[in-house]
Amino acid sequence: GTHDYVTKTGFQGVLVAMSGGIDSSLVAVIASDALGSENVLGVSMPSRFSSEGSILDAQELTKNIGMELHTLSIEDIFSTCLEILDPIFQGTEWGVAEENIQARIRGNLIMSISNKFGLMVLTTGNKSEMSVGYATIYGDMVGGFAVIKDVPKTLVYQLAKYRNSLGSTPVIPPAILSKPPSAELKANQTDQDNLPEYDILDSILKAYIEEDVSYEELIQRGFNPGTVKKVIALVEANEYKRRQSPP
């Protein structure tokens, strides 16, 4: 599907923002398998919250694939944005707005590279995240094709393990598979700070979205009422994001 969409739209290659996480790693491997590693460019854009492990994991993955990787620190731009916004933001608590500045800086940089070299940006959000809006509009959602948009997070891990099983050595570093998933937009952040465990989340999403199971039926299946309410509310509230996201 990736090969078909990219080539039919006339692009010669693709661009992937490499965070060192499982999603961008899987997308990069899929792109390399589909188009050849010489046609895939990776860009790592660390901030003050990017762990050294994630930066090294992205480097190891791209080395395993044989694709090119550029590293562009966003720290100076991020600091400048915070200074510019300080007259309006002062007196408020650090929160999602400050976190998302980082994602939007990255979106700006990666689209600039896309424009300059004619590379289609592949977005890396999975179905679990896109369903509940765990993504930054005009940030990590920018791009031309969403490779794993219909792949739940639990299946992302299964696909990564499957791809690793095809060779004598793992293409995706084991550390990427074992570490807790995180957006790394603030200190000590993990996805589970704001979301249910992915096993539970994906089960609720599959029933609600794909099987059209009602709230009452979900409760009858044994899911926690508060968790179900939260997930359904997030799905409904984030339709406006999905309407603007790449196919």
N, C-alpha and C positions, 0 to 999 in steps of 0.2 A: 504493500500500500504506500509506503514512504517513497519507494523508487518510482512508482507510477505517478504519484501526485507531483513530486518535485520535477520529474522530467517533462511531464505534460504541461506544466506551467512555465517551462522554458529556463529554469535555473540550472546552472552548471555545478553548483555545490551548495552545501548547507553550513549553518553556523549553530553551535550549541553552547549555551552558558553552562559552564561546568562548576557545580558547587561542591563536588566531592560527595554528593548524596546518591542514593540509590536510583532516583528518578532520572536525573541528568545522565547518570552512568549508563542506564539501560537504553535511553534514547540515543546516546552517542554510539553504543555498540550496534543498535539497530541501523542507524544511519550509515555506519561503516560497512556493515554487511550488505546493505541495500545499494550503496553508491560507491563504495571503495573508500578506504581511509584517507586517500589523497584528496578526496572531495569533501572532507569534513574538517571544519576548523573549530577548535574549542577555545573558549575565552573564560578564564578564571578571574573573578572580580571581587577579591576579598575586602572586607571591612574590618573594623576593630573587633567585631564579634565572630569573625571566621576563625575556627579552630585550626591549629597547625596541622592536626590530623586530616581535616577535610581538604586542605590545600595539597598536602602530600598525596592523599588518596586520588585526587583529580589528576595529579601529575603521573602517578603510577598507572592509572587506567589509560590515559592517552598514550603513554609509552607502550603499554601492552597492545593497544589497537594499532599503533603506528600513525596516529593522527597528530597534527600540529596543535600546540597549545600556547596561547599568549596569556600572560598575567598582567592585569591592569588593576592597581589598587584604587578603590573608590574613596579612601579615607579623606583625602584633601577636599574632594567635592562635597562629601557628606558634611564635613566640618563647616565648610562655607555655607551650605544650605541651612544648617542649624543657626549659624550666625545671622543670616539674612532674615530668617523666620523668627528670630528671638523677640523682636519688638511685639509681634503678634502672639507668640507662644508663651512668653514669660508669664510666670505665675500659674502655669498649668503643669500637670504631672506628665512625665514621659509615658508614651503609650504607643498605640498602633500607628498613629500619624508619623511619629519619628521612625518607627520600624520600617514603614512602607517607603519612606524617602529613599532608603538604600535600594529597595527593589526597583524603584522608578529611575534611579541613576543608572542602574545596570541595564534596564530596558532601553534607556536613551543611548548608552554606549554601544550596545549590541546592534541596535537598529542603525546607528551611524556606520558601523563596520559593514552591515548588510548592504546599505546604500552604496558605499564606496566600492565594494568588490562584487556586487551582484549575487550575494549568497542568501538563500532563504533561511530565515531563523526558524528552527524547530523548537516549539515550546515543550516544556517538560512536566507540566501538571498532570497528575493522574485523576481517575474518575472520582475517587474518594474526596480529594481536595476540591475538585471543580464542583462537585455536588453541594458541598457545604460552604463554598466561598473561601476556602483556605488558600487564597492566592491574591496577588496584588494587581488590581486592574491598572493598566498602563505601566505595569512593572514586569513581573515575571510572566505575565499573560501575553505580552507582545510577541508577534511572530506570524508565520504564514501557514504552519501546519502543526497540529497538536497530536503527536505520534501516539501517546498513551492516554489520551483523554477519555477513552472508554475502557480503560484497564484499572480495576480497583487496586488499592495499595497492596493487599494481600497477594494478588496475582502478579504484581510487579516483582515481588520477592521470588515467587515461584518461577517466573520467566527468567530472572537473573540467574537463579540456581540452574535452571535448565540450560541456559546459554553457556554457563561455566562447565557444564557436564559434557559439552560437545568437543572439548579440546583436552590435551594432556595436562595443561595448566590452566587455572582460572583466568579469564580475561578481566572480569570484575573483581577487584581485590576483596578478599574475605572480610577485611575491616569495614568495608562499605556495607556488607550484608549484616554485620553483627552490631553496629552501633545504633543507638536510638535515633530515629529520624528527627531532623530539626531544620527549621528555616534559618537559624543562626542570625536572627535580626535583633536579638538582645542577649544578654549574658545568661548562660545556663538554660537556654530555651530548648524544649522538646515539643514535638507535635502534640503529645498527650497532655500538655499543660492546658490546652483548650478543647481537645477532641477526645471522644471515647477511644478505648483501645481499638486498633484497626480491625481486629477480628469481629468485634461487636458492631462497629460502625458499618463495615462492609455488609454484614448480614442484614442490618436494618435497611441500608440503602438498596440492596438487591430486592428485598421484599417490597419496599415502598415504591421504588422507581420502576423496576422491571416487572414485578408481579402485581402491582397496583393493590397492595395489601393496605387496609385502613389502619388507623391508629388503634382502634379497638382490637382488631385482629392481631396486631403486633404485641399488644399487652397480653392477649390470650396465649401467644407463643412463648411468653415468659420474659420478654424484654422489660427492663426497668422503665416505668412510665415517664419519669423525669428525663431520662436519656432519649427516649423516643420523641418526646415533645421538643427537646432541644434540636435533635437532628432534623425533624420535619420543619421546624421553624427556620433553620439555617438553609435547608433546600429551597423553601419558598422565597426567602428573603434575597437569595443570591441569583435568582433567574436573570436579573438585569446584567450581571457579570457574564453569565454563560451566553447571553444573546450577543455579546460583543467579543467573544473569544474565538480564536482560530478554529477552523473545522478539524 
